Amino acid sequence: MIEVKSFAALRRFSPDKLQKLNLFETDRFFCDVYCLEPGQEQKAHAHAGSDKLYAVLEGSVEVRVGGETRELRAGEVALCPAGSEHGVANRFSSRAALLVFMAPAPVRT
Amino acid sequence: MIEVKSFAALRRFSPDKLQKLNLFETDRFFCDVYCLEPGQEQKAHAHAGSDKLYAVLEGSVEVRVGGETRELRAGEVALCPAGSEHGVANRFSSRAALLVFMAPAPVRT
């Protein structure tokens, strides 16, 4: 059977915090959907050996990479190179949903 | 400067063949946008050591993985594990656009 997930169906928001919903995780990468209500954020952090992409599906976020920030809108993708501090924050008035890819997948503890 | 690309802006169709537009390529992955007019396809092929995702942004495609086929609609993502034969075909009447993610990036010759 072909493994298929729906990011439309998995999309879920919570008033408590950013929702991270995993679509796929293999030995080589993971792909998550992040759902952010206005005001929610993923704090800046870094991965020594993995590159990450944030692709905005809906709404806008402020993306931070390596000490810089900028607005990232629906239809835009930002690269977070390995070792760079990065995060996203919804500083806007609408919900935001992102597709997030990272490779290699980190060891989750 | 944060590296940002717009898959909305890069989206481009050609009557000649499927368009593959690269968003990002690093040592660890690549991310492309595929744009398929009705009738266009990516022939089935395999990568020994890389996993791939097809994420449909617009329209529908028929996805093939490991000898099986199924329809993949906007908002759905299919996993093509390393070694599996895979491809996509637009068998429908509307244009289709996909975000394609593969890790590790293959050596392009």
Backbone of each chain as ProteinMPNN parsed JSONL, in Angstrom:
{"seq_chain_A": "MIEVKSFAALRRFSPDKLQKLNLFETDRFFCDVYCLEPGQEQKAHAHAGSDKLYAVLEGSVEVRVGGETRELRAGEVALCPAGSEHGVANRFSSRAALLVFMAPAPVRT", "coords_chain_A": {"N_chain_A": [[0.839, -1.198, 0.0], [0.539, 2.185, -0.838], [1.963, 4.729, 1.093], [0.165, 7.335, 2.291], [-0.517, 10.598, 3.471], [-2.625, 13.201, 4.723], [-2.149, 16.553, 4.719], [-4.018, 18.483, 4.931], [-6.089, 17.232, 6.343], [-4.831, 16.588, 8.758], [-4.191, 18.981, 9.876], [-4.414, 20.972, 12.72], [-5.38, 23.078, 15.338], [-4.502, 24.549, 18.491], [-5.476, 26.309, 21.425], [-3.571, 26.318, 23.384], [-0.842, 25.839, 22.603], [1.579, 25.881, 19.883], [0.937, 23.47, 17.374], [2.476, 20.481, 16.461], [2.432, 18.245, 13.949], [3.115, 15.098, 12.902], [3.823, 13.99, 9.646], [5.424, 12.195, 8.123], [8.118, 10.104, 9.027], [11.302, 8.985, 8.415], [14.359, 7.048, 8.185], [15.845, 8.949, 6.991], [14.661, 11.51, 6.811], [12.302, 13.894, 8.285], [8.888, 14.958, 8.035], [6.745, 17.398, 8.99], [3.636, 18.991, 9.952], [3.14, 22.245, 11.04], [1.044, 24.088, 13.126], [-0.035, 27.23, 13.915], [-1.605, 29.363, 16.106], [-2.45, 32.889, 16.237], [0.156, 34.658, 17.88], [1.481, 32.409, 18.825], [4.522, 30.429, 18.989], [7.573, 28.823, 17.81], [10.328, 28.338, 19.623], [13.609, 29.689, 19.057], [16.167, 27.533, 17.948], [18.767, 25.098, 17.292], [20.141, 22.665, 14.966], [22.802, 20.568, 14.763], [23.621, 18.933, 12.58], [21.662, 18.888, 10.575], [19.65, 20.087, 7.882], [16.858, 22.291, 7.478], [13.59, 23.011, 6.176], [11.086, 25.517, 6.048], [7.892, 25.699, 4.867], [5.336, 27.734, 3.94], [1.945, 27.17, 4.142], [-0.429, 28.41, 4.683], [-1.566, 31.551, 5.838], [0.773, 33.748, 7.534], [4.11, 33.868, 8.852], [6.621, 34.993, 11.169], [9.855, 34.359, 10.417], [12.866, 33.177, 11.794], [16.276, 33.052, 11.237], [19.53, 32.334, 11.966], [19.865, 34.67, 13.519], [18.661, 36.664, 12.065], [15.46, 38.05, 11.113], [12.405, 37.688, 9.25], [9.359, 38.282, 7.422], [7.4, 35.54, 6.363], [5.415, 34.358, 3.881], [2.341, 32.723, 2.786], [3.042, 30.286, 0.387], [5.715, 30.712, 0.316], [9.072, 29.575, 1.002], [11.525, 28.888, 3.416], [15.005, 28.401, 4.026], [16.809, 26.734, 6.544], [19.881, 26.393, 7.381], [22.051, 23.706, 8.507], [23.14, 23.986, 11.844], [22.445, 26.644, 12.111], [20.696, 28.957, 14.15], [17.211, 28.824, 14.506], [13.698, 29.533, 14.083], [10.088, 29.938, 14.286], [7.428, 32.338, 14.421], [4.107, 33.278, 14.98], [3.178, 36.294, 14.345], [0.969, 37.555, 13.532], [-2.502, 38.222, 12.607], [-3.98, 36.103, 11.741], [-4.495, 32.522, 11.587], [-1.71, 30.287, 11.061], [-0.225, 27.856, 8.936], [2.278, 25.446, 8.367], [4.43, 23.478, 6.32], [6.978, 21.393, 7.274], [10.2, 20.325, 6.662], [12.892, 18.209, 7.433], [16.238, 17.08, 7.211], [19.208, 15.167, 7.817], [16.759, 13.205, 9.708], [16.502, 14.082, 13.116], [17.765, 12.441, 16.067], [15.211, 11.535, 18.075], [14.491, 12.144, 21.396]], "CA_chain_A": [[0.0, 0.0, 0.0], [1.274, 3.451, -0.863], [1.732, 5.506, 2.318], [-0.322, 8.689, 1.987], [-1.089, 11.374, 4.579], [-3.261, 14.437, 4.281], [-1.841, 17.666, 5.628], [-5.283, 19.189, 5.145], [-6.862, 16.541, 7.384], [-4.087, 16.582, 10.023], [-4.153, 20.377, 10.349], [-5.167, 21.091, 13.981], [-4.908, 24.216, 16.134], [-4.836, 24.501, 19.914], [-5.225, 27.594, 22.094], [-2.475, 26.158, 24.347], [0.497, 25.994, 22.017], [1.814, 25.438, 18.509], [0.743, 22.041, 17.172], [3.376, 19.828, 15.5], [1.771, 17.0, 13.559], [4.043, 14.402, 12.011], [3.295, 13.306, 8.458], [6.294, 11.055, 7.825], [9.491, 10.1, 9.536], [12.073, 7.835, 7.935], [15.745, 7.16, 8.656], [16.525, 10.005, 6.23], [14.058, 12.826, 7.009], [10.921, 13.929, 8.749], [8.017, 16.0, 7.486], [5.695, 17.734, 9.95], [2.824, 20.191, 9.756], [3.058, 23.104, 12.228], [-0.15, 24.944, 13.113], [0.186, 28.284, 14.912], [-2.572, 30.437, 16.327], [-1.759, 34.166, 16.447], [0.874, 34.759, 19.141], [2.236, 31.19, 19.161], [5.83, 30.372, 18.336], [8.569, 27.791, 18.07], [11.497, 29.099, 20.062], [14.798, 29.484, 18.236], [16.997, 26.397, 18.345], [19.647, 24.716, 16.178], [20.483, 21.251, 14.801], [24.172, 20.626, 14.249], [23.889, 18.224, 11.325], [20.466, 18.744, 9.726], [19.043, 21.26, 7.251], [15.402, 22.307, 7.605], [12.8, 23.952, 5.372], [9.738, 25.914, 6.449], [7.074, 26.068, 3.7], [4.071, 28.25, 4.487], [0.754, 26.745, 3.407], [-1.581, 29.255, 5.028], [-1.203, 32.624, 6.752], [2.147, 34.255, 7.502], [4.858, 33.777, 10.106], [7.931, 35.621, 11.202], [10.853, 33.298, 10.503], [14.167, 33.624, 12.275], [17.38, 32.16, 10.867], [20.85, 32.91, 12.18], [19.827, 36.005, 14.097], [17.821, 37.565, 11.26], [14.041, 37.685, 11.021], [11.636, 38.292, 8.156], [8.035, 37.7, 7.237], [7.308, 34.459, 5.382], [3.986, 34.301, 3.547], [1.849, 31.526, 2.1], [3.693, 30.114, -0.907], [7.163, 30.937, 0.442], [9.838, 28.534, 1.686], [12.802, 29.39, 3.947], [16.015, 27.392, 4.345], [17.536, 26.871, 7.805], [21.032, 25.5, 7.23], [22.545, 23.028, 9.701], [23.913, 24.802, 12.761], [21.88, 27.994, 12.286], [19.575, 29.083, 15.067], [16.025, 29.108, 13.693], [12.394, 29.363, 14.715], [8.988, 30.669, 13.648], [6.459, 32.937, 15.338], [2.958, 33.88, 14.301], [3.0, 37.654, 14.874], [-0.089, 38.133, 12.704], [-3.845, 38.075, 13.19], [-4.633, 34.898, 11.211], [-3.808, 31.254, 11.796], [-0.673, 29.943, 10.087], [0.11, 26.427, 8.833], [3.531, 25.256, 7.646], [4.998, 22.16, 6.092], [8.365, 21.48, 7.748], [11.014, 19.168, 6.279], [14.255, 18.24, 7.97], [17.057, 15.912, 6.864], [18.592, 13.911, 8.251], [15.903, 13.304, 10.885], [17.296, 14.038, 14.342], [17.405, 11.391, 17.024], [14.23, 12.122, 19.011], [14.68, 11.51, 22.712]], "C_chain_A": [[0.88, 1.257, 0.0], [0.93, 4.224, 0.416], [1.379, 6.945, 1.955], [-0.864, 9.322, 3.257], [-1.699, 12.648, 3.997], [-2.887, 15.565, 5.225], [-3.068, 18.526, 5.854], [-6.041, 18.546, 6.315], [-6.171, 16.599, 8.746], [-4.042, 17.953, 10.691], [-5.04, 20.537, 11.586], [-4.549, 22.208, 14.81], [-5.32, 24.019, 17.583], [-4.589, 25.871, 20.528], [-4.017, 27.528, 23.027], [-1.104, 26.431, 23.753], [0.486, 25.554, 20.56], [1.603, 23.93, 18.429], [1.718, 21.546, 16.104], [2.794, 18.461, 15.193], [2.665, 16.288, 12.56], [3.311, 13.747, 10.849], [4.092, 12.038, 8.191], [7.6, 11.207, 8.566], [10.158, 8.822, 9.064], [13.467, 7.945, 8.554], [16.429, 8.383, 8.058], [15.94, 11.401, 6.417], [12.799, 12.718, 7.843], [10.199, 15.069, 8.06], [6.868, 16.189, 8.456], [4.82, 18.846, 9.388], [2.821, 20.952, 11.076], [1.836, 24.001, 12.071], [-0.039, 25.945, 14.251], [-0.99, 29.262, 14.952], [-1.787, 31.752, 16.448], [-1.097, 34.205, 17.824], [1.707, 33.533, 19.489], [3.559, 31.155, 18.399], [6.59, 29.092, 18.656], [9.847, 28.547, 18.424], [12.716, 28.736, 19.209], [15.666, 28.372, 18.83], [17.854, 26.039, 17.135], [19.853, 23.203, 16.165], [21.851, 21.209, 14.121], [24.303, 20.034, 12.854], [22.712, 18.095, 10.385], [20.038, 20.092, 9.151], [17.525, 21.143, 7.366], [14.798, 23.296, 6.62], [11.496, 24.246, 6.084], [8.992, 26.352, 5.185], [5.708, 26.492, 4.21], [2.904, 27.877, 3.569], [-0.378, 27.76, 3.546], [-1.117, 30.323, 6.008], [0.23, 33.088, 6.536], [2.795, 33.999, 8.852], [6.07, 34.698, 10.017], [8.927, 34.48, 11.364], [12.167, 33.911, 10.952], [15.202, 32.591, 11.859], [18.682, 32.901, 11.12], [20.822, 34.344, 12.67], [19.057, 37.027, 13.286], [16.374, 37.114, 11.326], [13.438, 38.334, 9.789], [10.266, 37.625, 8.086], [8.092, 36.648, 6.135], [5.817, 34.215, 5.144], [3.606, 32.985, 2.881], [2.476, 31.443, 0.716], [5.194, 30.342, -0.854], [7.807, 29.847, 1.302], [11.159, 29.133, 2.148], [13.709, 28.223, 4.298], [16.693, 27.738, 5.667], [18.712, 25.902, 7.751], [21.454, 24.894, 8.573], [23.374, 23.99, 10.545], [23.345, 26.194, 12.991], [20.728, 27.947, 13.29], [18.349, 29.483, 14.247], [14.759, 28.873, 14.495], [11.349, 30.134, 13.939], [8.033, 31.187, 14.708], [5.324, 33.516, 14.514], [2.66, 35.219, 14.958], [1.804, 38.34, 14.211], [-1.461, 37.767, 13.278], [-4.592, 36.838, 12.693], [-3.836, 33.656, 11.582], [-2.768, 31.022, 10.713], [-0.421, 28.443, 10.121], [1.326, 26.279, 7.932], [3.79, 23.775, 7.427], [6.482, 22.294, 6.444], [9.094, 20.191, 7.381], [12.369, 19.292, 6.943], [14.982, 16.956, 7.62], [18.498, 16.156, 7.292], [17.671, 14.152, 9.429], [16.792, 13.259, 12.116], [16.922, 12.795, 15.153], [16.443, 12.014, 18.005], [14.356, 11.381, 20.333], [13.434, 11.723, 23.576]], "O_chain_A": [[1.845, 1.354, 0.759], [-0.24, 4.358, 0.775], [2.192, 7.674, 1.385], [-1.577, 8.68, 4.028], [-1.324, 13.099, 2.914], [-3.26, 15.546, 6.398], [-3.155, 19.227, 6.862], [-6.571, 19.25, 7.175], [-6.841, 16.653, 9.777], [-3.877, 18.067, 11.905], [-6.243, 20.283, 11.537], [-3.329, 22.272, 14.963], [-6.347, 23.405, 17.873], [-3.603, 26.529, 20.194], [-3.489, 28.567, 23.423], [-0.302, 27.166, 24.329], [-0.468, 24.946, 20.075], [2.04, 23.193, 19.313], [1.791, 22.093, 15.004], [2.676, 17.616, 16.081], [2.943, 16.82, 11.486], [2.317, 13.046, 11.035], [3.529, 10.952, 8.049], [8.123, 12.312, 8.711], [9.651, 7.721, 9.281], [13.721, 8.842, 9.358], [17.471, 8.814, 8.552], [16.645, 12.388, 6.206], [12.286, 11.627, 8.088], [10.814, 16.016, 7.57], [6.106, 15.259, 8.717], [5.217, 19.555, 8.463], [2.531, 20.372, 12.122], [1.621, 24.597, 11.015], [0.041, 25.559, 15.417], [-1.32, 29.9, 13.952], [-0.589, 31.73, 16.732], [-1.713, 33.829, 18.821], [2.562, 33.609, 20.371], [3.706, 31.752, 17.332], [6.298, 28.388, 19.622], [10.375, 29.306, 17.611], [12.829, 27.617, 18.709], [15.866, 28.29, 20.042], [17.682, 26.619, 16.063], [19.756, 22.54, 17.198], [22.028, 21.754, 13.032], [25.028, 20.581, 12.023], [22.748, 17.268, 9.474], [20.062, 21.11, 9.843], [16.974, 20.042, 7.352], [15.422, 24.298, 6.273], [10.871, 23.352, 6.654], [9.425, 27.284, 4.507], [5.002, 25.704, 4.84], [2.883, 28.221, 2.387], [-1.182, 27.939, 2.63], [-0.347, 30.025, 6.921], [0.822, 32.849, 5.483], [2.112, 33.922, 9.873], [6.481, 35.117, 8.934], [8.857, 33.721, 12.331], [12.532, 35.014, 10.545], [15.028, 31.397, 12.1], [18.913, 33.97, 10.556], [21.666, 35.15, 12.278], [18.818, 38.139, 13.756], [16.09, 35.941, 11.565], [13.89, 39.387, 9.338], [10.057, 36.54, 8.629], [8.745, 36.838, 5.109], [5.063, 33.909, 6.069], [4.477, 32.224, 2.461], [2.447, 32.412, -0.043], [5.879, 30.186, -1.865], [7.18, 29.282, 2.198], [11.841, 29.808, 1.376], [13.256, 27.193, 4.798], [17.099, 28.879, 5.89], [18.553, 24.717, 8.044], [21.244, 25.487, 9.631], [24.212, 24.723, 10.019], [23.715, 26.861, 13.958], [19.906, 27.03, 13.281], [18.429, 30.37, 13.397], [14.75, 28.111, 15.462], [11.68, 30.899, 13.033], [7.847, 30.566, 15.755], [5.544, 34.159, 13.488], [1.983, 35.286, 15.984], [1.644, 39.556, 14.315], [-1.56, 37.09, 14.301], [-5.697, 36.548, 13.153], [-2.639, 33.737, 11.859], [-2.916, 31.496, 9.586], [-0.405, 27.83, 11.188], [1.406, 26.9, 6.872], [3.417, 22.934, 8.244], [7.157, 23.205, 5.964], [8.659, 19.099, 7.745], [12.932, 20.386, 7.002], [14.414, 15.868, 7.719], [18.98, 17.279, 7.14], [17.775, 15.185, 10.091], [17.742, 12.477, 12.16], [15.876, 12.186, 14.929], [16.821, 12.946, 18.716], [14.33, 10.151, 20.379], [13.391, 11.268, 24.719]]}, "seq_chain_B": "MIEVKSFAALRRFSPDKLQKLNLFETDRFFCDVYCLEPGQEQKAHAHAGSDKLYAVLEGSVEVRVGGETRELRAGEVALCPAGSEHGVANRFSSRAALLVFMAPAPVRT", "coords_chain_B": {"N_chain_B": [[21.643, 37.006, 5.067], [18.403, 35.648, 5.015], [17.598, 32.744, 3.261], [15.084, 32.63, 0.985], [12.511, 31.258, -1.012], [9.889, 31.398, -3.424], [7.312, 29.255, -3.941], [4.986, 29.756, -5.193], [5.611, 31.841, -6.951], [7.554, 30.64, -8.571], [6.253, 28.619, -9.875], [5.508, 27.199, -12.942], [4.265, 26.358, -16.117], [4.547, 24.215, -18.972], [3.684, 23.505, -22.352], [5.209, 21.514, -23.465], [6.495, 19.661, -21.697], [6.575, 18.197, -18.369], [7.419, 20.512, -15.816], [10.224, 20.971, -13.813], [11.182, 22.687, -11.071], [13.702, 23.985, -9.247], [13.782, 24.634, -5.791], [15.425, 24.556, -3.469], [18.659, 23.235, -2.913], [20.743, 21.314, -0.998], [23.596, 19.821, 0.688], [22.235, 17.859, 1.912], [19.556, 17.542, 1.139], [17.074, 17.938, -1.53], [14.612, 20.263, -2.726], [11.993, 20.558, -4.858], [9.663, 22.111, -7.163], [7.141, 20.603, -8.992], [5.441, 20.962, -12.027], [2.649, 20.051, -13.758], [0.978, 19.794, -16.754], [-2.258, 18.616, -17.878], [-2.014, 15.215, -18.826], [0.761, 15.096, -18.771], [3.779, 13.572, -17.423], [6.02, 12.132, -14.954], [8.257, 9.707, -15.539], [8.358, 6.409, -14.137], [10.877, 5.657, -11.772], [13.784, 4.91, -9.748], [15.568, 5.51, -6.655], [18.401, 4.446, -5.08], [19.329, 5.077, -2.461], [17.8, 7.122, -1.31], [14.984, 8.71, 0.176], [11.803, 9.938, -0.901], [9.332, 12.545, -1.011], [6.124, 13.33, -2.302], [4.166, 16.116, -2.38], [1.033, 17.376, -2.852], [0.097, 20.441, -4.129], [-1.774, 21.633, -5.712], [-4.468, 20.707, -7.806], [-4.658, 17.278, -8.991], [-2.826, 14.187, -9.028], [-1.849, 11.044, -10.497], [-0.19, 8.855, -8.527], [2.587, 6.675, -8.473], [3.973, 4.051, -6.737], [6.253, 1.597, -6.114], [4.999, -0.241, -7.905], [2.309, 0.017, -7.39], [-0.564, 2.132, -7.93], [-2.26, 5.242, -7.232], [-4.726, 7.823, -6.758], [-3.673, 11.086, -5.931], [-4.43, 13.866, -4.131], [-4.794, 17.488, -3.878], [-3.319, 18.68, -0.942], [-2.54, 16.243, -0.021], [0.102, 13.906, 0.769], [2.588, 11.742, -0.419], [4.715, 9.004, 0.35], [7.772, 7.857, -0.968], [9.684, 5.307, -0.573], [13.259, 4.695, -0.284], [14.695, 2.971, -3.008], [12.27, 2.108, -4.035], [10.31, 1.933, -6.98], [9.033, 4.8, -8.514], [6.766, 7.438, -9.526], [4.943, 10.173, -11.074], [1.844, 11.094, -12.625], [-0.181, 13.251, -14.491], [-3.316, 12.584, -14.858], [-5.617, 13.905, -15.155], [-7.995, 16.623, -15.687], [-7.189, 19.136, -14.983], [-4.508, 21.453, -14.292], [-1.622, 20.438, -12.377], [0.294, 20.902, -9.413], [3.171, 20.201, -7.513], [5.014, 19.86, -4.481], [8.181, 18.631, -4.049], [10.273, 16.599, -2.23], [13.426, 15.39, -1.416], [15.735, 13.25, 0.214], [18.83, 11.669, 1.101], [20.077, 14.32, -1.107], [20.432, 13.379, -4.505], [23.404, 12.564, -6.393], [23.769, 14.752, -8.944], [24.148, 14.383, -12.36]], "CA_chain_B": [[20.282, 37.057, 4.512], [17.666, 34.391, 5.039], [17.286, 32.29, 1.903], [13.649, 32.386, 0.81], [12.019, 31.1, -2.378], [8.429, 31.368, -3.508], [6.844, 28.24, -4.89], [3.924, 30.392, -5.978], [6.219, 32.629, -8.028], [8.327, 29.77, -9.461], [5.285, 27.772, -10.576], [5.53, 27.487, -14.382], [3.807, 25.214, -16.9], [4.942, 24.223, -20.377], [2.965, 22.483, -23.125], [6.151, 20.496, -23.935], [6.74, 18.598, -20.716], [6.561, 18.524, -16.944], [8.45, 21.462, -15.4], [10.819, 20.764, -12.487], [11.787, 23.96, -10.696], [14.364, 23.758, -7.962], [13.699, 25.663, -4.748], [16.638, 24.491, -2.655], [19.436, 22.0, -2.891], [21.868, 21.364, -0.061], [24.27, 18.52, 0.728], [21.388, 16.893, 2.633], [18.268, 17.311, 0.471], [16.618, 18.966, -2.458], [13.179, 20.531, -2.743], [11.593, 21.065, -6.174], [8.249, 22.201, -7.512], [6.819, 19.987, -10.285], [4.204, 21.508, -12.606], [2.225, 19.115, -14.808], [-0.262, 19.983, -17.509], [-2.941, 17.343, -18.084], [-1.343, 14.304, -19.755], [2.216, 15.034, -18.551], [4.158, 12.654, -16.347], [7.404, 11.781, -14.626], [8.284, 8.258, -15.67], [8.749, 5.703, -12.923], [12.31, 5.488, -11.609], [14.085, 4.603, -8.339], [16.827, 5.999, -6.084], [18.769, 3.387, -4.145], [19.592, 5.468, -1.078], [17.095, 8.354, -0.94], [13.523, 8.726, 0.301], [11.194, 11.115, -1.537], [7.924, 12.868, -0.754], [5.345, 14.15, -3.22], [3.092, 16.842, -1.674], [0.25, 18.042, -3.906], [-0.332, 21.802, -3.788], [-2.86, 22.082, -6.609], [-4.87, 19.655, -8.735], [-4.496, 15.881, -8.569], [-1.982, 13.353, -9.886], [-1.795, 9.619, -10.183], [1.153, 8.558, -8.035], [2.945, 5.265, -8.555], [5.065, 3.677, -5.827], [6.429, 0.147, -5.987], [4.072, -1.031, -8.71], [0.916, 0.399, -7.132], [-0.912, 3.513, -8.273], [-3.479, 5.779, -6.633], [-4.882, 9.261, -6.939], [-3.164, 11.924, -4.851], [-5.122, 15.141, -4.311], [-4.255, 18.667, -3.188], [-3.348, 18.489, 0.502], [-2.054, 14.9, 0.338], [1.54, 13.671, 0.632], [2.907, 10.318, -0.557], [6.103, 8.621, 0.626], [8.421, 6.921, -1.897], [10.877, 4.864, 0.15], [14.459, 4.404, -1.066], [14.663, 1.713, -3.733], [10.973, 1.831, -4.664], [10.05, 2.604, -8.248], [7.996, 5.807, -8.252], [6.555, 8.463, -10.536], [3.632, 10.828, -11.014], [1.246, 11.403, -13.922], [-1.421, 14.028, -14.412], [-4.335, 11.904, -15.678], [-6.842, 14.642, -14.881], [-8.258, 17.687, -16.657], [-6.658, 20.412, -14.487], [-3.082, 21.499, -13.981], [-1.234, 19.956, -11.048], [1.588, 21.384, -8.916], [3.618, 19.409, -6.367], [6.269, 20.118, -3.794], [8.881, 17.348, -4.027], [11.371, 16.688, -1.278], [14.181, 14.127, -1.428], [16.94, 13.253, 1.052], [19.771, 12.734, 0.72], [20.039, 14.738, -2.508], [21.249, 12.489, -5.329], [24.449, 13.216, -7.173], [23.198, 15.087, -10.268], [25.211, 14.293, -13.379]], "C_chain_B": [[19.626, 35.675, 4.569], [17.321, 34.001, 3.601], [15.816, 31.905, 1.813], [13.336, 32.24, -0.676], [10.489, 31.057, -2.332], [8.004, 30.268, -4.468], [5.679, 28.765, -5.703], [4.53, 31.124, -7.177], [6.958, 31.74, -9.035], [7.451, 28.88, -10.338], [5.194, 28.153, -12.052], [5.16, 26.223, -15.152], [4.301, 25.356, -18.335], [4.128, 23.177, -21.123], [3.876, 21.328, -23.531], [6.306, 19.328, -22.965], [6.603, 19.129, -19.304], [7.688, 19.502, -16.634], [8.904, 21.133, -13.981], [11.591, 22.017, -12.132], [12.401, 23.799, -9.325], [14.177, 24.938, -7.023], [15.003, 25.712, -3.963], [17.344, 23.173, -2.9], [20.607, 22.201, -1.96], [22.589, 20.016, -0.149], [23.341, 17.439, 1.266], [20.052, 16.608, 1.971], [18.101, 18.236, -0.712], [15.117, 19.109, -2.321], [12.85, 21.204, -4.067], [10.093, 21.328, -6.192], [8.087, 21.531, -8.875], [5.483, 20.566, -10.758], [3.826, 20.657, -13.812], [0.91, 19.569, -15.454], [-0.964, 18.623, -17.601], [-2.197, 16.496, -19.122], [0.15, 14.183, -19.525], [2.56, 14.121, -17.378], [5.662, 12.61, -16.115], [7.447, 10.264, -14.653], [8.815, 7.608, -14.379], [10.253, 5.434, -12.926], [12.556, 5.216, -10.129], [15.416, 5.223, -7.939], [17.21, 5.035, -4.976], [18.81, 3.871, -2.7], [18.857, 6.71, -0.604], [15.59, 8.119, -0.851], [13.0, 10.015, -0.316], [9.762, 11.294, -1.046], [7.362, 13.65, -1.928], [4.219, 14.796, -2.412], [2.318, 17.65, -2.711], [-0.276, 19.38, -3.403], [-1.607, 22.177, -4.526], [-3.195, 20.947, -7.566], [-4.712, 18.275, -8.133], [-3.524, 15.199, -9.522], [-2.251, 11.893, -9.56], [-0.36, 9.354, -9.748], [1.365, 7.055, -8.11], [4.096, 5.035, -7.593], [5.1, 2.153, -5.753], [5.387, -0.675, -6.707], [2.611, -0.758, -8.435], [0.679, 1.82, -7.611], [-2.156, 3.915, -7.494], [-3.556, 7.274, -6.908], [-4.365, 9.986, -5.698], [-3.689, 13.337, -5.1], [-4.435, 16.283, -3.57], [-4.405, 18.463, -1.685], [-2.866, 17.115, 0.931], [-0.567, 14.765, 0.003], [1.773, 12.173, 0.551], [4.395, 10.103, -0.315], [6.578, 7.607, -0.416], [9.711, 6.458, -1.224], [12.041, 4.561, -0.802], [14.318, 3.039, -1.73], [13.351, 1.419, -4.43], [10.852, 2.59, -5.983], [8.893, 3.571, -8.032], [7.918, 6.825, -9.393], [5.187, 9.093, -10.343], [3.155, 11.135, -12.43], [-0.019, 12.214, -13.689], [-2.432, 13.418, -15.383], [-5.657, 12.665, -15.615], [-6.946, 15.851, -15.818], [-7.737, 19.059, -16.214], [-5.149, 20.308, -14.293], [-2.81, 20.973, -12.581], [0.135, 20.522, -10.687], [1.916, 20.643, -7.631], [4.878, 20.01, -5.772], [6.926, 18.745, -3.633], [10.125, 17.495, -3.172], [12.096, 15.356, -1.298], [15.443, 14.268, -0.593], [17.509, 11.845, 1.119], [19.579, 13.132, -0.736], [20.893, 13.769, -3.317], [22.404, 13.269, -5.94], [23.864, 13.477, -8.548], [24.333, 15.096, -11.282], [24.781, 15.013, -14.642]], "O_chain_B": [[20.237, 34.668, 4.21], [16.82, 34.816, 2.827], [15.363, 30.974, 2.479], [13.835, 33.006, -1.5], [9.894, 30.718, -1.309], [8.295, 30.331, -5.663], [5.413, 28.264, -6.796], [4.012, 31.032, -8.29], [6.987, 32.052, -10.225], [7.867, 28.446, -11.412], [4.847, 29.287, -12.384], [5.682, 25.144, -14.87], [4.453, 26.465, -18.847], [3.898, 22.085, -20.605], [3.381, 20.265, -23.905], [6.254, 18.163, -23.359], [6.526, 20.335, -19.072], [8.8, 19.338, -17.136], [8.089, 21.028, -13.064], [12.551, 22.372, -12.816], [11.703, 23.51, -8.352], [14.384, 26.091, -7.402], [15.609, 26.773, -3.811], [16.711, 22.132, -3.074], [21.378, 23.149, -2.114], [22.23, 19.169, -0.967], [23.608, 16.248, 1.104], [19.464, 15.552, 2.204], [18.861, 19.186, -0.893], [14.432, 18.196, -1.858], [13.359, 22.283, -4.368], [9.352, 20.831, -5.344], [8.816, 21.854, -9.813], [4.522, 20.648, -9.993], [4.59, 20.555, -14.773], [-0.117, 19.705, -14.79], [-0.324, 17.588, -17.42], [-1.799, 17.001, -20.172], [0.765, 13.247, -20.036], [1.756, 13.919, -16.468], [6.458, 12.999, -16.97], [6.754, 9.606, -13.877], [9.611, 8.196, -13.646], [10.826, 5.039, -13.941], [11.62, 5.286, -9.332], [16.289, 5.435, -8.781], [16.441, 4.825, -4.037], [18.373, 3.154, -1.8], [19.242, 7.301, 0.405], [15.002, 7.426, -1.681], [13.66, 11.053, -0.265], [9.075, 10.329, -0.711], [8.03, 14.522, -2.483], [3.402, 14.089, -1.821], [2.888, 18.515, -3.376], [-0.988, 19.454, -2.402], [-2.422, 22.948, -4.021], [-2.291, 20.292, -8.084], [-4.64, 18.122, -6.913], [-3.412, 15.585, -10.685], [-2.797, 11.553, -8.51], [0.578, 9.598, -10.507], [0.456, 6.267, -7.849], [5.093, 5.756, -7.635], [4.119, 1.507, -5.383], [4.933, -1.695, -6.19], [1.747, -1.245, -9.165], [1.612, 2.619, -7.69], [-2.99, 3.081, -7.14], [-2.555, 7.904, -7.25], [-4.591, 9.553, -4.568], [-3.428, 13.931, -6.146], [-3.579, 16.043, -2.718], [-5.484, 18.115, -1.206], [-2.787, 16.841, 2.129], [-0.052, 15.412, -0.909], [1.228, 11.412, 1.351], [5.227, 10.913, -0.722], [5.887, 6.631, -0.712], [10.727, 7.15, -1.3], [11.835, 4.218, -1.966], [13.881, 2.073, -1.104], [13.305, 0.575, -5.325], [11.247, 3.752, -6.079], [7.882, 3.204, -7.433], [8.886, 7.036, -10.123], [4.374, 8.615, -9.552], [3.96, 11.402, -13.323], [-0.821, 11.905, -12.808], [-2.405, 13.701, -16.581], [-6.701, 12.126, -15.982], [-6.065, 16.065, -16.652], [-7.825, 20.03, -16.965], [-4.596, 19.217, -14.149], [-3.669, 21.053, -11.703], [1.024, 20.614, -11.533], [1.058, 20.474, -6.765], [5.7, 20.594, -6.478], [6.3, 17.808, -3.139], [10.928, 18.407, -3.37], [11.464, 14.304, -1.207], [16.14, 15.279, -0.676], [16.734, 10.891, 1.189], [18.991, 12.382, -1.516], [21.969, 13.375, -2.866], [22.373, 14.499, -5.992], [23.499, 12.536, -9.254], [25.357, 15.747, -11.075], [25.533, 15.053, -15.616]]}, "name": "protein", "num_of_chains": 2, "seq": "MIEVKSFAALRRFSPDKLQKLNLFETDRFFCDVYCLEPGQEQKAHAHAGSDKLYAVLEGSVEVRVGGETRELRAGEVALCPAGSEHGVANRFSSRAALLVFMAPAPVRTMIEVKSFAALRRFSPDKLQKLNLFETDRFFCDVYCLEPGQEQKAHAHAGSDKLYAVLEGSVEVRVGGETRELRAGEVALCPAGSEHGVANRFSSRAALLVFMAPAPVRT"}
